[in-house]
Amino acid sequence: MTTVPSTPLSAELEAPLLAVEAALNQLGDALARRDAAAIEQHSAELHQHLARAVQSFSEAARTGGVPAALRNRLVRAGGLLAAQREALARGNASLDRALDVLIPSEPTGLYGAGGKAERRSLGGGSYTA
């Protein structure tokens, strides 16, 4: 972590940024443990901390700028968030593929397991000649 010269502005931005960084670390740990309840909890906390940080950094940018060191830390936090999101998306895609293998979708109506065409009967299954 980079040390930022202490100014009132950097002190105001440091707290929300530290909260975002801590929430990202906790979420990363929960993802590594595959703890669904903790993932849900830390995701919600991260969302709140990010909203506060974005608001603080936006106000600072309008009124005089953001110190470079804090801006760089915010960019790194954004990169970590993107990496966690990508890892989660890959995990979801892998789970979807596994579920498709274990639980096949409904028959297409082309061929059954024995190679014969499957027919769906609407009227009870018997034909009248």
N, C-alpha and C positions, 0 to 999 in steps of 0.2 A: 504494500500500500504506500502511495506517495504522500509525503507530508506537504500540506498546503499552508502558505503563510496565513496567519490568523488575522482575518478581517471580519467585520460584522457580516458581510455578504457571504464569505466562505463558511463562516460558522452556521449561517442559516441554511446553506446548501449541504453542508456536511452531514447533518442529522438525517435528512430524508435519503441521502445517498447511502449512508451506512445501513439504514433500514432495508433498502433495496438489496444491497449486497448480502446482508445477513439472510434475507428471505430467499434469495437465489441459492445461497449455500444450503439452507435447510431444505429447499425443494429438490436440489440436486441429490442430497443425502436420501430423501424420501424416495426419489425415483430409483436410486441405486438399490434401496431395500425393497422396492416394489410394494411399498406400504400405501394402499389406496386411500385410506383415511387421512394419513399424513400428507399425501400428495394433494388431496382436496383442500385440506386446511391451509397448507403453505401456499398453494396457488391463490387462494382467496386473499391471504395476507399480502402476497406479492402484488396482486392487483391493486390493493389499497395503497401500498407503499409506492408503487409506480405512479399512481395517480397524483399522490402528494409531491413526489419528486418532479414529475413533469410540470406541475403547476408552479413549484418553487423555481425551477430552472427557467421556465418561460417568463416569469415575472423578473427574474434576475437579468435575463437577456434583454428585456424591454427597458430596464432601468439602468443598465451600465455594463452589462456583459458578465460572462461566467469565467472564472479563472481557468486557465488552460488545464491545469492538473485535475480539477474537478470534472471538466468537460471530457477529458480522456478517460477518467474512471467511469463516467456515465456511458460512454461509448463502449468500453469493455463490458460493462454490465449488460448493455444491449446485445452485444455479441454472445455472451454467455446465455442470455435468455433465448436467442435465436438457436443456439446449439441444443439447448434443452428441448425446445419446441420441435426441432428436427429429429432428435432422438425419440421423442414421444411419438411423432408421426410414423417413424420407421417401426417402432414397436407395435403401433396400432395396425399398420399394414401387414406386419408379420402375423399378428393375431388373427386378422381377417383371413389371410391365406390358410392358416391352420384350421380355422373354423370351416372354411369352404371345403377342405379335405375331409374333415370329420363329419360335417353335416352338409351333405350335398344339397344343392338347390332343387326346386321342384322339377319334375321331368319336363323335357322340352316337347314331348309329343312325337319325337322322331323315332327313336328306337329304345326299346326296353333293355333290361339287363341281359336277356337271352338273345338279343339281336333282332327280335321281331318288333314290328311297328306297334307302338302303344296306341290304343284308342280310348277315348273318353266317351263313355256312354251317357247320354242324357236321359234316356227313357227306361232305365232299369236294366239294360244290358241285353235284352232279347230283341231279335229281328223278326219281322213278319214278312213272309213271302207272298 
